[in-house]
Amino acid sequence: MQISALAGRTGVSRRLLRYYEEQGLLKPVRLPNGYRDYAESEVTTVRHIRALLEAGLPTAVIAGLLHCVHDDDGRPVPSTCPGMVGDLRREQRRIAAEITRLESSHRALATLLSAAEGA
């Protein structure tokens, strides 16, 4: 299928699909006319990419884990792959650290705002 069909079926823009290709997440066949030809399975792959992005994983990590994800009643589920649990735990720690940093920024901003409103 062409990129416009994949975009329509997944709700993901053509620009974003091209980005996923640049990141090595999608691997369409190039036709002689230069058009991308996506396999039917790429619809599921895009759904998996979106779920992993929603979990906060960067595309570099997704590239290493994507082959470990399968569907269970239309829901992406990770399979046990070597290193996957470690990768997910590392990303969870990274996100927790970012949350802590944002909470600190939020408190500092609240202090500044309180001072500004009191002035």
C-alpha positions in Angstrom: 0.0 0.0 0.0 1.1 3.5 -0.6 2.0 5.9 2.2 -1.3 7.8 1.9 -3.2 4.6 2.5 -1.0 3.7 5.5 -1.5 7.2 6.9 -5.3 6.9 6.5 -5.5 3.5 8.1 -3.3 4.4 11.1 -4.1 8.1 11.6 -0.4 8.9 11.4 0.7 11.7 9.1 2.8 10.8 6.0 5.5 13.1 7.4 5.6 11.1 10.6 5.7 7.8 8.7 8.7 9.0 6.7 10.3 9.9 10.0 9.7 6.4 11.3 11.3 5.1 8.2 14.4 7.4 8.7 14.6 6.0 12.3 14.6 2.4 10.9 11.2 1.6 12.5 9.4 1.0 9.1 11.0 -0.6 6.1 8.9 -0.1 3.0 9.9 -1.5 -0.3 10.8 1.2 -2.9 9.1 0.7 -6.2 10.9 1.6 -9.5 9.0 4.9 -9.6 10.4 5.8 -6.1 7.1 5.3 -4.3 7.1 3.5 -0.9 5.2 0.2 -0.8 4.1 -0.7 2.7 3.2 -4.3 3.6 -0.1 -4.9 5.4 1.8 -5.8 8.5 3.1 -2.2 8.8 -0.4 -1.1 10.0 0.3 -3.2 13.1 3.9 -2.0 13.3 2.7 1.6 13.4 0.2 0.8 16.1 3.1 -0.8 18.2 5.3 2.3 17.5 2.6 4.6 18.8 2.0 2.5 21.9 5.7 2.5 22.7 6.0 6.3 22.1 3.0 6.8 24.4 4.9 4.9 27.1 7.6 7.5 26.8 10.2 5.5 24.9 12.4 7.3 22.4 12.6 6.0 18.8 16.2 4.8 19.4 15.0 2.4 22.1 11.9 1.5 20.2 14.1 0.4 17.3 15.7 -2.2 19.5 12.5 -3.4 21.1 10.0 -3.3 18.2 10.7 -6.9 17.2 9.8 -8.0 20.7 6.2 -6.7 20.6 3.3 -8.8 19.3 -0.5 -8.3 19.3 -2.9 -9.8 21.8 -6.5 -9.0 20.8 -5.3 -5.9 19.0 -3.3 -4.7 22.0 0.5 -4.5 21.8 2.2 -6.8 24.3 5.9 -7.2 24.8 7.4 -10.7 24.5 10.4 -11.8 26.5 13.5 -10.7 24.5 17.0 -10.6 25.9 17.7 -7.2 27.4 14.1 -6.0 27.0 13.3 -5.8 30.8 16.6 -4.0 31.4 15.8 -1.5 28.7 12.3 -0.9 30.0 13.5 -0.5 33.6 16.2 2.0 32.4 13.6 4.0 30.6 11.3 3.9 33.6 14.1 5.3 35.8 14.8 8.0 33.2 11.2 9.1 33.1 11.0 9.0 36.9 14.1 11.3 37.1 12.4 13.7 34.6 9.2 13.7 36.7 11.3 14.7 39.7 13.0 17.4 37.8 9.7 18.8 36.5 8.2 18.7 40.0 11.1 20.7 41.3 10.7 23.2 38.4 7.0 23.4 39.2 7.6 24.2 42.9 10.2 26.9 41.9 7.8 28.4 39.4 5.0 28.4 42.0 7.4 30.3 44.4 8.2 32.9 41.8 4.6 33.3 40.8 3.6 33.7 44.5 6.2 36.4 45.0 5.2 38.2 41.8 1.5 38.2 42.7 2.4 39.5 46.2 4.5 42.4 44.8 
